[in-house]
């Protein structure tokens, strides 16, 4: 079995090729309001705690994946490896609107260019979080996080049980390229997943929302067609089309048992998300994406979330990190608290 198709239980990465960084709780700082009802004035930095497998209650757990090796191999602009901690800082000031806890867990750091080892380590971590009744939120890092996240979910669900997983990706790109001589990259994760599902006789359900006609070759469109990928062009994702988009999403979710949601921040307009590996020439408006994310959140099938391609080196006025924090807040919001 190749490194690209192996699952975490079958390959044990060399610890020298990745690093597990414990959560830095000093990142969780911010304003403290003095109010007559203090519990109504809390922010994430006052509530997030360090994750412990022994004592954690069911909740949301953040997990970092500090890698831009996949972006480098994909000939993108590096810098995404420094994304996870910046995203934590952006989340620190979000208002607390939850009953269940939020935890911060370790970050897996890719070392010496050994992406495959870091992916396997992250997958094992995600699987353990899922085993402990957590909703993991992966903080990237390049979109190579997707292959790692999927491996973790499948390991948790057990491939021998033939789990029916649906992948929903907000992205300008299909990321269906085949690994080349340089290996897997940020452009290959869903091709790797498709290969794995074929080997394991699992269903491959993939919905890509925000596909750009000028960011994908004819070969990628043909591969998407051959694999039965559902997709929607960025130009068709408008507020006028929201009803049709919701219906498309509903049909997709109805045919799966588990949903893995991955958000590539380059799906948004460059003015809204300049800090990415490949800025969008058009992008999908936030007012279209947010209702769709709420629908996914409320489906009761969401098992795993990750945010990909955040590159702090090119962020302007923290626009991209604030956007990512808003999306995570929305996806983890418990409406009953409002």
C-alpha angles and dihedrals in degrees: 000000000000124000088245093057100033122111123222095258092058101048129042112201122223107259089220090067096060139024131221108215115197116230114277103221091188086077089070101083135127150115121333116206123211105219137160089243101040096184089061093056100054128126132201094262089062095051110031112101136186113276119246121181090211100051107024118122119211108288145103121313127192118218125184127219108191104193138123095161089106090052091050091051088048089054093244126137112280126229104092092107089078092054105095099066093043089054090051090054090050091051093049094080097046114118115256110244102157141101097197120065131260119216134192118220136180129303120231109220121202110227133192092003092290098141096162093058092049091049092052091048092050091047091054090050093050091048091053091050091052091048087056094054096257129143100225119214110196116210113206160238117171124339089268081091087080096070089048093047093048092050090053093051093047092048089053093047092043115237091227088067089059096232117205104227126178120203117208114191125183100203144131088223133057091218088209098132117135116243111261134197090297089057132235118343144176087284097056110054099104092045087053089050092048090051091049094049090050091052092047095041091241127145117262110214112171127167117185115192121195101026113177117219091211096048099057129061125230088254091059092050089049091049090050090051093048092050093047094243117176113219145164127210118240090236090059094050099091133135089254089059095046094107091053091045091052090050090051090050092047093053091049095049092046092062096053136062100209132032126210110192120199124178121199104198091215086076087080127075114278091241089060097037111025093149099079137106094249115019116218121246089209116359133177120287118248091232088064097043098048098061089048091051090051089053091052092046092052095045092090088225099088109118105160140018133189136177117214142191098023106157112186092190090075101033116125119210088343089286096145097044090048090050091051091048090051091052093049091047090051093048093050097039117123104210093202089073093064 
